[in-house]
Amino acid sequence: MAGRTMHAARCPTDELSLTNCAVVSEKEQQFDQHVTVRNLTHKYVFTVKTHPSVVQGTIAFSLPQRKWAGLSIGQEVEVTNYKFDKSKQCVSTMTVEIDFLQKKSVDSNPYDSDKMAAEFIQHFNNQAFSIGQQLVFNFCDKLFGLLIKDIEAMDPSILKGDHAGKKQKIEIALLLGNSQVIFEKAESSSLTLLGKAKTRESRQSIISPDWNFERMGIGGLDKEFSDIFRRAFASRVFPPDIVEQMGCKHVKGILLFGPPGCGKTLMARQIGKMLKAREPKIVNGPEILNKYVGESEANIRKLFADAEDEQKRLGANSGLHIIIFDEIDAICKQRGSMAGSTGVHDTVVNQLLSKIDGVEQLNNILVIGMTNRPDLIDEALMRPGRLEVKMEIGLPDEKGRVQILNIHTAKMRQFNLLAGDVDVKELAVETKNYSGAELEGLVRAAQSTAMNRHIKASATVEVDMETAEKLQVHRHDFLASLNNDIKPAFGTNQEDYASYIMNGIIRWGDPVSAALEDGELLVQQTKNSDRTPLVSVLLEGPPNSGKTALAAKISEDSQFPFIKICSPDKMIGHSEIAKCQAIKKIFEDAYKSQLSCVVVDDIERLLDYVPIGPRFSNLVLQALLVLLKKTPPKGRKLLIIGTTSRKDVLQEMEMLDAFSTTIHIPNISRGEQLVEALELLGSFQEKERASIAKAVKGQNLWIGIKKLLMLIEMAVQMDPDYRVTKFLSLLRDEGALGSDKVMSI
């Protein structure tokens, strides 16, 4: 049929306006159920209804229809019958944006989108719908403005009851009884929807669609990130109606703790970027505090004001608000712990607790706290419902170090500035106990070493442009930085234990070899045994027998990433409490590494023991007893090597039982052992050694290797003719030779 020219008119009744149909006079017999209305530029498809009050020759439209089609009253339009191809033009799924029609009718009541969808299909069944179409819908005696956002058509198999048809986007389609309608509330709307026909938007992941986990720039924290994701975000990714049905509450707080430079702040920043949430509010702990009464608490309230306001307006549909507290220990110290304070800290903690999980609790917040001192934080903040996900961001393992180094060298690799001889895996092996920040520092140091080669050191500092274009960072740049520039804060201070074995280990007899072999066995046990994560050994023997040197040698040969020597010479003048804290810190640092070795040197000196009195520090003794028996955290292993010259004293103090095993380190007690030691040291010539051997044959001997070294060095300062005589006389003076004292081995 050819088109007919008609005039646009206003819809005669409000009731007809709600039908979403174009209305013509009853006398117009030539129109089928659907028509195309063409204005000057575009065509629009409407479903037609007849009504006696419409003037013949006019076609009536509601206000939303006129708005959509750009029609004015009295405008000429061309009306043509439209035939739907039911094999291609049936609605499978239609997404409809919904909002209150008038601002004055806004309310906070929840509307069931399932009932809404059922009523919509019943009301508009067999009607034509186009993308972009506007209409009015009456539900529960409330008027809603609708906008058709998206239509998916289904192939004809759906009409036969086969629901596995293929979906494809379509501009115009016919709504059927088995079509699906999904409601999506308008962006600025305060409408609350419930049910499964609710917006797909709320069913989509809260993760940003363009997010790529590879681009996060966090290395070595895969497990930690997946654990945080499982605990904190799984419930937010699920459709809200399922979460509602489970009665599940979202996690509201995460506490990230661990050594400085391991990626806590970086991880919090990435969590903020990853989520389709508001821009995270980042707060440094000390910024909250204010000298005026009540201001600190007001600062806390301001942080949560936006989230509170949105929850009141939108309820369950509120977006996620992230608040990140850096250095949270500055404002959340244990309440009552600050003697003589004004109590400001306590009221700030109270205010924060009431905001996160008070009587009027918020469900649209995620608080992320970061600290490297979790022991200072008020425990009320750590219980479930508050900062309930506690995650240690520890030192990266070897695989993590490879990832971190790859991240920091990626750009150099991209522009061919990294030489081919740089092996990231080799660097990862060499950088035991380096934190992420220290690895980044290592890369920077290597870059500056490489750049330095291309700077001409003349009267002025200039870049040699000829060679600068060939700039590449080589393996030796990294190794130079590793040895000179960047040292790990946690780990092994090689200068420390190098001073204890500066003369090497002199294997003067079987007792020394046996002690080293036993030490090696204990190292292997610590590495390989899952049943004994804590292994402790006490090296005991007379003074100057080389116990500390052997302990340092065993720890060095273990190649553990973390080796620390707890020595009394570092604690001169410390009070008992300061000494306890220093010892405790060494052990706490050791727990942060996967494999650690702590040497507790000269235990009786640490305990301030003297035979006169007798007096010792009970506080330090109790601290050591606790730490020697304390099993390291899960997945961590610790070897403790203690040394003492007073086994009998430790026995009385009940400390011997705290060690897994004891190794006796004896003095040199036989002539052949002395000769063997002299030969290994090489200070005397063969002829001199022979005469010393002859002099000591059959004599009682009792001398520690450390004392022997001292006597040898004194003797060799003499004239060569008198060296042997001087050495033997020094031995006698020390009571080490020819003495009648009883020797115990």
C-alpha positions in Angstrom: 0.0 0.0 0.0 1.2 3.5 -0.8 1.8 5.9 2.0 -0.9 8.3 3.2 -0.3 11.8 4.3 -1.7 12.6 7.7 -1.3 15.3 10.4 0.3 14.7 13.8 -2.0 15.3 16.7 -2.0 15.2 20.5 -3.1 12.0 22.3 -6.8 12.5 23.3 -6.6 10.8 26.8 -3.9 10.1 29.4 -5.0 6.4 29.3 -4.1 6.2 25.6 -0.8 7.9 26.2 0.2 5.0 28.4 -0.5 2.4 25.6 2.7 3.3 23.6 0.5 3.2 20.5 -0.1 5.7 17.8 -3.9 6.4 17.7 -6.0 6.8 14.6 -9.7 7.3 14.0 -12.0 4.2 13.9 -12.9 5.2 10.3 -9.3 4.6 9.1 -9.7 1.0 7.9 -6.6 0.8 5.7 -4.0 0.5 8.4 -2.7 -2.9 9.7 -1.5 -3.4 13.3 1.9 -1.6 12.7 2.8 1.4 10.7 5.9 3.4 9.5 5.6 7.1 10.2 8.0 9.2 8.1 8.8 12.8 9.0 11.1 15.0 6.9 14.2 12.9 7.5 13.5 9.6 9.3 11.1 6.7 9.6 9.7 5.4 12.9 7.7 2.3 13.5 4.6 2.4 15.7 1.9 0.0 16.7 -1.5 1.4 15.8 -4.7 1.6 17.9 -8.1 3.1 16.9 -10.2 5.5 19.0 -13.4 7.4 18.2 -12.2 10.7 19.6 -9.4 11.0 17.1 -10.2 13.2 14.1 -10.0 11.4 10.7 -6.9 12.3 8.8 -4.8 12.8 11.9 -2.6 10.4 13.9 -2.2 11.0 17.6 1.0 10.6 19.6 1.8 10.9 23.3 4.4 13.5 24.4 7.3 11.0 24.8 6.5 9.6 21.2 6.5 13.1 19.7 9.8 13.9 21.5 11.4 10.7 20.2 10.2 11.1 16.6 10.8 14.9 16.6 7.1 15.6 15.7 5.2 18.8 16.3 1.4 19.2 16.5 -0.1 19.6 13.0 3.0 18.4 11.2 2.5 16.4 8.0 3.7 12.9 8.1 3.6 10.0 5.7 2.1 6.8 7.2 2.6 3.4 5.6 1.7 -0.1 6.8 4.7 -2.0 8.2 5.0 -5.8 8.2 7.3 -7.6 10.7 9.3 -10.6 9.5 8.7 -12.9 12.5 11.6 -15.1 11.5 14.1 -12.2 12.2 12.4 -9.4 14.0 11.3 -10.8 17.4 12.7 -9.5 20.7 14.8 -12.0 22.6 16.2 -9.6 25.2 15.4 -5.9 25.5 17.3 -3.6 27.8 15.2 -0.6 29.0 16.5 2.4 30.9 14.0 3.5 33.6 13.6 6.5 35.8 10.8 8.3 37.6 8.8 10.4 35.1 8.5 13.4 37.4 11.0 14.7 40.0 8.1 15.2 42.5 7.2 11.5 42.4 10.7 10.3 43.4 10.7 7.9 46.4 13.1 5.4 48.0 10.8 2.4 47.9 12.3 -0.7 46.2 10.6 -1.9 43.0 10.6 -5.5 42.0 12.0 -5.6 38.5 10.7 -9.2 37.9 7.1 -8.1 38.5 7.8 -5.0 36.5 9.1 -7.1 33.5 6.0 -9.4 33.7 3.6 -6.4 33.7 5.6 -4.7 30.9 5.3 -7.8 28.6 1.6 -8.2 29.4 0.9 -4.5 28.8 2.9 -4.1 25.6 2.7 -7.6 24.1 2.9 -7.7 20.3 4.0 -4.1 20.0 6.8 -2.6 17.9 9.9 -1.3 19.7 12.9 0.6 18.4 16.3 1.4 19.9 16.1 5.0 21.3 12.3 4.9 21.7 10.8 6.8 24.6 7.6 5.8 26.4 5.7 6.1 29.7 5.0 3.0 31.9 2.5 2.8 34.8 3.6 0.4 37.5 2.3 0.3 41.1 0.4 3.6 40.4 3.7 5.3 39.6 4.6 6.8 36.3 8.1 5.9 34.9 9.8 7.2 31.9 11.4 4.5 29.8 14.1 4.5 27.1 14.8 1.5 24.9 18.6 1.0 25.1 19.3 -2.3 23.4 17.4 -5.0 21.5 18.6 -8.5 20.8 16.7 -10.6 18.2 16.5 -14.4 18.2 16.2 -16.8 15.3 12.8 -18.5 14.7 13.7 -21.6 16.7 12.7 -19.6 19.8 9.1 -19.6 18.5 9.2 -23.4 18.5 10.1 -23.4 22.2 13.8 -23.9 21.5 15.6 -21.4 23.7 19.1 -22.0 22.3 18.6 -19.6 19.4 21.4 -17.3 18.3 21.2 -13.6 19.4 21.9 -10.6 17.3 21.5 -6.9 17.7 18.5 -5.3 15.9 17.1 -1.8 15.5 13.3 -2.6 15.4 11.6 -5.7 16.8 8.3 -7.1 18.0 7.8 -7.8 21.7 6.4 -11.3 22.4 5.2 -13.2 25.5 8.4 -15.1 25.8 10.7 -12.1 25.3 13.0 -11.1 28.2 13.0 -7.5 29.5 15.9 -6.2 31.6 15.6 -2.9 33.4 18.5 -0.6 33.9 18.1 2.5 36.0 19.2 5.8 34.5 22.7 7.0 35.6 21.6 9.8 37.9 18.4 8.1 39.1 17.8 7.4 42.7 15.3 4.5 41.8 15.9 1.3 43.8 15.4 -1.9 41.8 15.3 -5.5 43.2 15.1 -8.9 41.5 16.7 -10.7 38.6 15.4 -8.6 35.8 17.4 -5.7 37.3 20.1 -4.1 35.2 22.8 -6.1 33.6 25.1 -3.3 34.7 24.7 -4.4 38.3 25.3 -8.0 37.2 28.5 -7.1 35.5 31.8 -7.4 37.2 32.9 -4.4 39.3 36.2 -4.9 37.6 37.0 -2.3 35.0 36.3 -3.9 31.5 39.7 -2.8 30.2 41.6 -4.1 33.2 44.6 -6.3 32.5 46.2 -8.2 35.4 49.4 -8.4 33.4 49.7 -4.6 33.3 49.3 -4.2 37.0 53.0 -3.6 37.6 53.0 -5.7 40.8 55.6 -8.5 40.8 55.9 -11.4 43.2 52.5 -10.8 44.8 50.3 -13.1 42.7 49.2 -15.3 45.7 48.6 -12.3 47.9 46.5 -10.6 45.2 44.4 -13.7 44.5 43.8 -14.1 48.3 42.7 -10.5 48.6 40.5 -10.9 45.6 38.9 -14.1 47.0 38.2 -12.6 50.3 37.3 -9.0 49.5 35.9 -8.9 46.0 34.3 -12.3 45.2 31.0 -11.2 46.9 31.1 -7.9 45.0 31.5 -9.5 41.6 28.5 -11.8 42.1 25.0 -10.6 41.1 23.6 -8.7 44.0 20.4 -10.7 44.2 22.4 -13.9 44.8 24.4 -12.1 47.5 21.2 -10.9 49.1 19.7 -14.5 49.0 22.9 -15.8 50.8 22.7 -13.1 53.4 26.3 -12.4 52.6 28.0 -9.2 53.8 30.8 -7.7 51.9 34.2 -7.4 53.4 34.7 -3.8 54.4 38.4 -3.7 55.4 41.8 -5.0 54.4 45.0 -4.6 56.4 48.2 -4.9 54.4 51.3 -5.2 56.5 54.9 -6.2 55.9 58.4 -4.7 55.6 58.9 -1.3 54.0 59.3 -1.3 50.2 57.4 -4.6 49.5 54.5 -3.1 47.6 51.8 -2.4 50.1 51.0 1.1 48.8 51.4 -0.1 45.2 48.9 -2.9 45.7 46.4 -0.5 47.4 46.8 1.9 44.5 46.2 -0.9 41.9 43.1 -2.2 43.8 41.7 1.3 43.5 42.4 1.5 39.7 41.1 -2.0 39.1 37.7 -1.5 40.5 35.0 0.5 38.8 34.7 2.5 42.0 34.9 6.2 42.8 38.4 7.6 42.8 39.9 6.2 46.0 40.4 8.7 48.9 44.1 8.3 50.0 44.9 9.5 53.5 48.2 9.6 55.2 47.6 8.7 58.9 49.2 11.8 60.4 47.1 14.1 58.2 44.0 13.2 60.2 45.3 14.4 63.5 44.5 18.0 64.4 45.5 20.0 67.5 41.9 21.3 68.0 39.5 19.3 70.1 37.1 17.3 67.9 38.7 18.2 64.6 40.5 14.8 64.2 37.2 13.0 64.6 35.5 15.4 62.1 38.2 14.6 59.6 37.3 10.9 59.9 33.6 11.7 59.4 34.3 13.7 56.3 36.0 10.7 54.7 32.8 8.7 55.0 30.3 11.4 54.2 30.0 10.7 50.5 29.5 7.0 51.0 26.9 7.7 53.7 25.0 10.1 51.5 25.0 7.7 48.5 23.9 4.7 50.6 20.9 6.8 51.9 20.0 7.7 48.3 20.7 4.5 46.4 20.7 1.7 49.0 22.1 -1.5 47.6 22.8 0.1 44.2 25.4 2.5 45.7 28.8 2.4 44.1 31.9 1.2 46.0 33.8 3.9 47.9 37.5 3.1 48.7 39.3 4.8 51.5 43.1 4.0 51.7 44.9 4.8 55.0 48.7 4.9 54.6 50.6 4.4 57.9 47.4 3.5 59.7 49.4 2.8 62.9 49.8 6.6 63.3 46.1 7.1 64.1 45.0 3.6 65.3 47.4 2.9 68.1 46.2 0.6 71.0 43.7 2.7 73.0 45.1 3.6 76.4 48.6 2.9 75.3 49.8 6.5 75.1 50.6 7.5 78.7 50.0 11.1 79.4 48.4 11.8 76.1 45.2 13.8 75.7 43.3 10.8 74.5 42.9 12.2 71.0 44.2 8.9 69.4 41.6 7.0 71.4 38.7 9.0 70.2 39.9 8.9 66.6 40.0 5.1 66.8 36.5 5.1 68.3 35.2 7.3 65.5 36.8 5.1 62.8 35.4 1.9 64.4 31.8 3.4 64.6 32.0 4.5 60.9 33.2 1.1 59.5 31.0 -1.1 61.7 28.9 0.9 64.0 25.1 0.9 64.5 24.4 2.6 61.2 26.9 0.5 59.3 27.8 1.2 55.7 27.9 -1.6 53.1 29.4 0.4 50.2 32.9 1.1 51.6 36.2 -0.7 51.4 38.8 0.6 53.8 42.4 -0.4 53.1 44.9 0.1 55.9 48.7 -0.2 55.4 51.4 -0.4 58.0 54.7 -2.1 58.8 53.9 -2.2 62.5 50.7 -4.3 62.8 51.6 -4.9 66.5 50.8 -1.2 67.3 47.2 -1.2 65.9 44.2 -1.5 68.2 42.9 -5.0 68.1 39.3 -3.9 68.0 40.0 -2.7 64.4 41.2 -6.2 63.3 38.1 -8.2 64.1 35.7 -9.5 61.4 33.4 -6.8 60.1 36.3 -4.2 60.3 39.8 -4.7 58.8 39.1 -8.5 58.7 41.4 -9.5 55.8 44.9 -9.3 57.1 47.5 -9.9 54.4 51.2 -9.9 54.8 53.0 -8.4 51.9 56.4 -10.0 52.5 59.8 -10.1 50.8 59.5 -11.6 47.2 60.8 -15.1 46.6 63.0 -15.8 43.6 60.1 -16.1 41.1 58.7 -12.8 42.4 62.1 -11.1 42.0 62.2 -12.3 38.4 58.8 -10.7 37.8 59.8 -7.4 39.6 63.1 -7.1 37.6 61.2 -7.8 34.4 58.7 -5.0 35.2 61.5 -2.5 35.9 63.6 -3.5 32.9 60.6 -3.8 30.4 61.0 -0.3 28.9 64.8 -0.7 28.5 64.1 -4.1 26.8 61.5 -2.4 24.5 64.0 0.2 23.3 67.0 -2.2 23.1 68.9 -0.5 25.9 69.4 -3.7 27.9 72.5 -5.6 26.8 72.1 -9.3 25.9 74.4 -10.4 28.7 71.9 -9.3 31.4 70.2 -12.4 32.8 67.3 -11.5 35.0 67.2 -15.0 36.5 70.8 -14.7 37.6 70.1 -11.3 39.2 67.1 -12.8 41.0 69.3 -15.5 42.5 71.9 -12.9 43.6 69.3 -10.6 45.2 68.1 -12.7 48.1 66.0 -10.8 50.6 65.7 -7.7 48.4 62.4 -5.9 48.7 60.6 -4.7 45.6 61.8 -1.1 46.2 65.4 -2.3 46.6 65.1 -4.1 43.3 63.8 -1.0 41.6 66.8 0.9 43.3 69.2 -1.7 41.9 67.9 -1.2 38.3 68.2 2.6 38.8 71.8 2.3 40.2 72.7 0.1 37.2 71.2 2.7 34.8 73.2 5.5 36.4 76.4 3.4 36.3 75.9 2.8 32.5 75.1 6.5 31.9 78.2 7.5 33.8 80.4 5.8 31.2 79.1 8.3 28.6 79.9 11.5 30.6 83.0 13.4 29.8 84.7 14.5 33.0 86.4 17.7 31.7 86.2 21.2 33.1 82.4 21.0 32.6 80.3 17.9 32.8 79.1 16.9 29.3 77.5 14.0 27.8 79.5 12.3 25.0 76.8 12.4 22.3 78.8 10.1 20.0 78.8 7.2 22.4 75.6 8.1 24.2 73.5 6.8 21.3 75.0 3.4 21.8 74.1 3.4 25.5 73.3 0.0 26.9 73.0 -1.4 30.5 75.3 -4.4 30.8 75.6 -7.2 33.3 78.6 -5.7 35.0 76.6 -2.5 35.7 74.1 -4.6 37.7 76.8 -6.5 39.5 78.7 -3.3 40.4 75.5 -1.8 41.8 74.8 -5.1 43.7 78.2 -5.0 45.4 78.5 -1.3 46.1 75.2 0.6 45.9 72.2 -1.3 47.0 72.2 -3.5 50.1 69.0 -5.2 51.5 67.6 -3.8 54.7 66.7 -7.4 55.7 69.2 -10.1 55.1 72.8 -10.7 55.5 75.4 -8.2 56.7 78.5 -10.0 55.3 80.9 -7.5 57.0 79.3 -8.7 60.3 80.2 -12.3 60.1 83.3 -11.9 57.9 85.0 -10.2 61.0 84.3 -13.4 63.1 86.1 -15.7 60.6 88.8 -13.3 59.3 91.5 -16.0 59.9 89.5 -18.8 58.4 88.6 -22.0 60.1 91.7 -24.1 61.1 90.8 -27.8 61.1 93.3 -28.8 63.7 91.6 -32.2 64.4 88.5 -34.3 64.2 86.5 -32.2 66.7 86.5 -29.2 64.3 85.5 -31.3 61.2 82.8 -33.1 63.3 81.3 -29.8 64.5 81.1 -28.4 60.9 79.6 -31.7 59.6 76.9 -31.6 62.4 76.3 -28.0 61.5 75.8 -28.9 57.8 73.3 -31.6 58.8 71.3 -29.1 60.9 71.3 -26.7 57.9 69.9 -29.5 55.7 67.3 -30.4 58.3 66.1 -26.7 58.4 65.9 -26.5 54.6 64.2 -29.9 53.9 62.2 -30.9 57.0 58.6 -29.8 57.1 58.2 -31.3 60.6 60.9 -29.1 62.2 60.6 -25.6 60.9 62.6 -24.4 64.0 66.1 -26.0 64.6 68.4 -24.7 67.3 71.9 -25.8 68.3 74.2 -24.7 71.1 77.9 -24.6 70.5 79.5 -24.9 73.9 83.1 -25.1 75.0 85.9 -23.4 76.9 86.7 -19.7 76.1 88.8 -19.0 73.0 88.0 -22.4 71.4 86.6 -20.8 68.3 82.8 -21.3 68.9 81.8 -17.9 67.3 83.9 -18.5 64.2 82.4 -22.0 63.7 78.9 -20.6 64.2 79.6 -17.9 61.6 81.1 -20.4 59.2 78.0 -22.8 59.5 75.7 -19.8 59.0 77.7 -18.5 56.0 77.9 -22.0 54.3 74.1 -22.4 54.7 73.6 -19.7 52.0 70.3 -18.7 53.8 68.9 -15.4 52.5 68.7 -14.0 56.0 71.6 -14.3 58.4 71.9 -12.1 61.5 74.3 -12.3 64.4 72.8 -11.3 67.7 75.9 -10.2 69.6 76.5 -8.4 72.9 78.9 -6.0 71.4 75.9 -4.3 69.6 74.1 -3.8 72.9 76.7 -2.1 75.1 75.0 0.2 77.5 71.5 -1.0 76.6 68.9 -1.2 79.4 67.4 -4.6 80.0 64.2 -3.5 78.1 66.2 -2.1 75.2 68.2 -5.3 75.0 65.0 -7.4 74.9 63.6 -5.3 72.1 66.8 -5.4 70.1 66.9 -9.3 70.4 63.1 -9.5 69.6 63.5 -7.3 66.5 66.3 -9.6 65.1 63.9 -12.6 65.5 60.9 -10.7 64.0 63.0 -9.7 61.0 64.1 -13.4 60.6 60.4 -14.5 60.4 59.9 -12.3 57.4 62.3 -14.4 55.3 61.5 -17.9 54.0 64.8 -19.3 55.3 66.7 -17.6 58.2 69.6 -18.2 60.5 70.2 -16.3 63.7 73.5 -16.6 65.6 73.0 -15.8 69.3 76.6 -15.2 70.3 78.1 -15.3 73.8 74.8 -16.0 75.6 76.1 -15.4 79.1 77.3 -11.9 78.1 73.8 -11.1 76.7 72.4 -12.2 80.0 74.8 -10.0 82.0 76.0 -13.0 83.9 78.9 -12.7 86.4 79.9 -15.4 88.9 80.3 -12.8 91.7 77.0 -12.2 93.2 75.8 -14.2 91.2 73.9 -11.8 89.0 72.1 -12.0 85.6 69.3 -10.3 83.7 66.1 -12.4 84.2 64.2 -10.2 81.7 66.7 -11.0 78.9 66.8 -14.7 80.0 63.0 -15.0 79.8 62.9 -13.2 76.4 65.6 -15.6 75.0 63.8 -18.6 76.4 60.6 -17.6 74.6 62.3 -16.7 71.3 64.4 -19.9 71.2 61.2 -22.0 71.5 58.9 -19.9 69.3 58.1 -21.7 66.0 58.3 -19.3 63.0 55.1 -18.5 61.0 53.8 -21.0 58.5 56.0 -21.4 55.5 59.0 -19.9 57.2 62.0 -21.9 58.6 64.6 -20.8 61.2 68.0 -22.1 62.3 69.3 -20.7 65.6 72.9 -21.2 66.5 73.9 -20.2 70.1 77.4 -20.1 71.6 78.4 -20.2 75.3 81.5 -20.8 77.5 79.4 -21.6 80.6 77.2 -24.6 79.8 76.9 -25.2 83.6 75.3 -21.8 84.1 72.8 -22.3 81.2 72.0 -25.7 82.7 71.0 -24.0 86.0 69.0 -21.4 84.2 67.1 -24.2 82.4 68.2 -22.8 79.0 69.9 -26.0 77.7 66.4 -27.6 77.2 65.5 -24.7 74.8 68.0 -25.9 72.3 67.4 -28.9 70.0 70.9 -30.2 70.3 74.4 -29.3 71.8 77.8 -29.5 70.0 80.9 -29.5 72.2 83.8 -27.5 70.9 87.0 -28.6 72.8 90.4 -26.9 73.2 93.6 -28.3 71.6 94.6 -31.1 74.0 97.3 -33.2 72.2 100.7 -32.4 70.7 99.8 -33.6 67.3 96.8 -31.4 67.2 99.0 -28.4 68.1 101.4 -29.3 65.3 98.6 -29.7 62.8 97.3 -26.2 63.7 100.8 -24.7 63.3 101.2 -26.4 59.9 97.8 -25.1 58.7 98.7 -21.6 59.9 102.1 -21.7 58.2 103.7 -19.2 60.6 106.6 -21.4 61.6 109.0 -23.2 59.3 109.2 -26.9 59.1 112.4 -27.1 61.3 110.8 -24.9 63.9 107.6 -27.0 63.9 109.7 -30.1 64.4 111.4 -28.7 67.5 108.0 -27.5 68.9 106.5 -31.0 68.3 109.5 -32.5 70.2 109.0 -30.1 73.1 105.2 -30.8 73.5 105.4 -34.6 73.0 103.9 -36.3 76.0 103.1 -33.0 77.7 99.6 -32.0 78.9 98.1 -29.4 76.6 95.0 -27.2 76.9 94.6 -24.2 74.7 91.9 -22.7 72.6 92.6 -22.0 68.9 91.9 -18.3 69.3 94.4 -18.0 72.1 96.9 -20.1 70.1 96.7 -17.6 67.2 97.4 -14.8 69.6 100.5 -16.5 71.0 101.9 -17.5 67.6 101.5 -13.9 66.3 103.4 -12.6 69.4 106.2 -15.2 69.0 106.7 -14.5 65.3 107.5 -10.9 66.0 110.8 -12.1 67.7 114.2 -12.8 66.0 113.9 -16.1 64.0 116.5 -17.8 66.4 114.3 -17.2 69.5 110.8 -17.7 68.1 110.4 -21.3 69.1 111.7 -20.6 72.7 109.4 -17.6 73.0 106.4 -19.5 71.8 107.0 -22.4 74.2 107.5 -20.0 77.1 104.3 -18.2 76.2 102.5 -21.5 76.2 103.8 -22.3 79.7 103.0 -18.8 81.0 99.4 -19.2 79.8 99.3 -22.5 81.7 98.5 -24.3 78.4 101.6 -26.5 78.5 102.8 -28.8 81.2 100.0 -27.8 83.6 98.6 -30.4 85.9 95.0 -29.4 85.6 92.4 -31.9 84.7 91.2 -31.6 81.1 87.7 -32.5 80.1 86.8 -33.1 76.5 
